Amino acid sequence: MTEPEPKPEPDTKPEPDTKLEPALRRGHAIVVGGSVAGLVTARVLAERFERVTVLERDRYPDSPQPRRGVPQSHHIHFVLAGGRERLEQLFPRLAADMRAAGAVKFDYARDTFIRSQHGRLQQFDSELEIYGCSRPLIDWLLVGYIRDDPRIELRDGAAVEQLIVEDDRVRGVQLADAGGEDGGGERLEGELVVDATGRRAMSTKWLEQLGYEPPALRAVSSNLGYACRQYAREPDETRGWAMASTIPQAPHWSRSAAVVPIEGGRWLAMLASVGEDRPTDDDEAFVPFAASLGHPELHQLLSSATPLTPVTISRTSRTQLRGWQRARLPSGLVAVGDAVAAFNPIYGQGITLATLGALTLGEEIDRQRARRGDLSRLSRAYHRRLHRLVRIPFLTVGGLDASWPEASGVEALGVYGKLMRSRIGRYFVASGNAKMHRISGDPKAMQAVLRIAHFTGSPWALLRPQMMFRLARQLYFRRPPSLEAQSGRAEPGESTVTSTPG
Ligand SMILES: Cc1cc2nc3c(=O)[nH]c(=O)nc-3n(C[C@H](O)[C@H](O)[C@H](O)COP(=O)(O)OP(=O)(O)OC[C@H]3O[C@@H](n4cnc5c(N)ncnc54)[C@H](O)[C@@H]3O)c2cc1C
């Protein structure tokens, strides 16, 4: 199946959103790694630095295709509503270009058919807008915007191999000798270096080689594995949902799945489980695995759809957090995205938190310049702020990971990890889906919970008296909604899914 190319819209292209006059943008910022975190950060820095250079080790593909440095791009990538909103602030054409490329816009609760072991969750209008699309499409659009931005130089095929540090200050980076290709062995000088190299955080290795102690790493894993496969998506006006999924729950409901519509008239299907039960790359085993999930409609869809690709697996699922805020770093070095915090991917938080982190960096640069006139204290101040932002998602997801019997690295969570594996913790986790099922009977209460999960609402909203009343009523006084009588097939017109049939 050929991929439709996003249609350029030259007439509607806005000028880059330049907050500061060029005269107030000072210095040269170097971003190492040109995946989502690096590209988003480059956009934020372009408003604050005279020059921004992004150095990406891979060559970018010339169409939306997976590439070596981002192996997870074969897999489902779901951008939470809060992440999408922030991305659109930075890249105002994103929504229009995704639609033009065939991405499918849908409401997270109204158009998603979710089943847990307690039955089907109620569908309602959540105002949480999601785009079903492939990860390569997101990357491809972002690369295009950065290439079009005259303030940013985007160099691909440029692998960084060391930091240049003098007098406890980062002065730039040393590129690998690419055998005469672009950037071979070159030294590039800059006032700020950003590590956006993903989970491995390459600068931690370079810091160690230079005699610095790298930031401590805390990591816990449920030992989750993904298997993904693309299928042809036939237009069906009567289906009544855009996406279908199931919800896992420790300790017994380890298997889960999701089917998301993506551009090019395709479904992207994902299966997951933990430990020995992880799905394999055996094409023949894909649909039988889906039969075991308690979601007959999802299984039916996969049984009847035509597969377009072989199965691809991923076992990258550790939830990890680096203590950059505590490390003694040379000034002028910061980290963003997965290099700071990376999560079990099943919760779909990586891109959203990478974007929030990049925005935090921009705010802290402004604050430091306004207060001190320079960025000598930026690194510590920014990493402290970022830590406050990512530690709750880290503890929440890490705690859920720790509650699986198959988990490893639980000691990284200290007493909290022990608590999550105790009888109290197990009770708390094991009742999670039942509680969600009950809350879903009140769309207003469920919306407040979902808004927190999507980073569009504050947890404090749950403490408002009216909301506490609603939650208590659902959890303790009302019978859980019984939707089992409904079939997966909704009446025509129930959903207002907007899709571009491929
Ligand atoms: C299976 C899976 C599914 C996921 N699903 C979701 C999801 O549904 N929703 C979501 O929000 N997130 C998801 N994530 C997380 C998401 O992929 C990441 O959070 C996101 O890619 C941001 O990562 P990053 O830019 O920090 O690093 P990466 O995407 O890992 O990119 C690092 C970049 O650095 C480059 N690089 C590395 N070393 C060098 C060097 N020395 N010099 C120059 N360049 C270098 C690499 O080539 C690469 O381009 C998923 C992750 C996995 C593994």
The ligand as a MOL file (V3000), in Angstrom:
LIG
                    3D

  0  0  0     0  0            999 V3000
M  V30 BEGIN CTAB
M  V30 COUNTS 53 58 0 0 0
M  V30 BEGIN ATOM
M  V30 1 C 7.4470 0.1380 21.9970 0
M  V30 2 C 7.2830 1.5990 22.3700 0
M  V30 3 C 6.0440 2.2130 22.2130 0
M  V30 4 C 5.8800 3.5500 22.5840 0
M  V30 5 N 4.6340 4.1110 22.4870 0
M  V30 6 C 4.4580 5.4020 22.8490 0
M  V30 7 C 3.1720 6.0140 22.7510 0
M  V30 8 O 2.1690 5.3760 22.4050 0
M  V30 9 N 3.0590 7.3380 23.0780 0
M  V30 10 C 4.1350 8.0680 23.5120 0
M  V30 11 O 3.9650 9.2660 23.7960 0
M  V30 12 N 5.3630 7.5110 23.6310 0
M  V30 13 C 5.5540 6.2070 23.3160 0
M  V30 14 N 6.8010 5.6490 23.4270 0
M  V30 15 C 7.9240 6.4960 23.9080 0
M  V30 16 C 8.4590 7.3790 22.7680 0
M  V30 17 O 8.8760 6.5690 21.6940 0
M  V30 18 C 9.6160 8.2740 23.2600 0
M  V30 19 O 9.2590 8.8570 24.4850 0
M  V30 20 C 9.8960 9.3650 22.2250 0
M  V30 21 O 10.4770 8.8060 21.0740 0
M  V30 22 C 10.8210 10.4710 22.7210 0
M  V30 23 O 12.0850 9.9460 22.8460 0
M  V30 24 P 13.4260 10.7790 22.6170 0
M  V30 25 O 13.2880 11.7400 21.4990 0
M  V30 26 O 13.8550 11.2580 23.9500 0
M  V30 27 O 14.4290 9.5820 22.1970 0
M  V30 28 P 14.3930 8.6120 20.9490 0
M  V30 29 O 13.0940 8.6440 20.2640 0
M  V30 30 O 14.9020 7.3000 21.4350 0
M  V30 31 O 15.4620 9.2560 19.9720 0
M  V30 32 C 16.8290 9.3890 20.2630 0
M  V30 33 C 17.5060 9.9600 19.0120 0
M  V30 34 O 18.8770 10.2380 19.2980 0
M  V30 35 C 19.6660 9.8040 18.1960 0
M  V30 36 N 21.0340 9.5700 18.7030 0
M  V30 37 C 21.4250 8.6250 19.5960 0
M  V30 38 N 22.7460 8.7320 19.8260 0
M  V30 39 C 23.1960 9.7740 19.0760 0
M  V30 40 C 24.4810 10.3760 18.8960 0
M  V30 41 N 25.5790 9.9140 19.5210 0
M  V30 42 N 24.5850 11.4370 18.0520 0
M  V30 43 C 23.4930 11.9220 17.3940 0
M  V30 44 N 22.2580 11.3680 17.5260 0
M  V30 45 C 22.1090 10.3180 18.3630 0
M  V30 46 C 18.9470 8.5490 17.7050 0
M  V30 47 O 19.3030 8.2080 16.3850 0
M  V30 48 C 17.4870 8.9940 17.8240 0
M  V30 49 O 17.0600 9.6890 16.6800 0
M  V30 50 C 6.9900 4.3030 23.0880 0
M  V30 51 C 8.2380 3.6830 23.2370 0
M  V30 52 C 8.3790 2.3410 22.9040 0
M  V30 53 C 9.7320 1.6870 23.1060 0
M  V30 END ATOM
M  V30 BEGIN BOND
M  V30 1 1 1 2
M  V30 2 1 2 3
M  V30 3 2 2 52
M  V30 4 2 3 4
M  V30 5 1 4 5
M  V30 6 1 4 50
M  V30 7 2 5 6
M  V30 8 1 6 7
M  V30 9 1 6 13
M  V30 10 2 7 8
M  V30 11 1 7 9
M  V30 12 1 9 10
M  V30 13 2 10 11
M  V30 14 1 10 12
M  V30 15 2 12 13
M  V30 16 1 13 14
M  V30 17 1 14 15
M  V30 18 1 14 50
M  V30 19 1 15 16
M  V30 20 1 16 17
M  V30 21 1 16 18
M  V30 22 1 18 19
M  V30 23 1 18 20
M  V30 24 1 20 21
M  V30 25 1 20 22
M  V30 26 1 22 23
M  V30 27 1 23 24
M  V30 28 2 24 25
M  V30 29 1 24 26
M  V30 30 1 24 27
M  V30 31 1 27 28
M  V30 32 2 28 29
M  V30 33 1 28 30
M  V30 34 1 28 31
M  V30 35 1 31 32
M  V30 36 1 32 33
M  V30 37 1 33 34
M  V30 38 1 33 48
M  V30 39 1 34 35
M  V30 40 1 35 36
M  V30 41 1 35 46
M  V30 42 1 36 37
M  V30 43 1 36 45
M  V30 44 2 37 38
M  V30 45 1 38 39
M  V30 46 1 39 40
M  V30 47 2 39 45
M  V30 48 1 40 41
M  V30 49 2 40 42
M  V30 50 1 42 43
M  V30 51 2 43 44
M  V30 52 1 44 45
M  V30 53 1 46 47
M  V30 54 1 46 48
M  V30 55 1 48 49
M  V30 56 2 50 51
M  V30 57 1 51 52
M  V30 58 1 52 53
M  V30 END BOND
M  V30 END CTAB
M  END
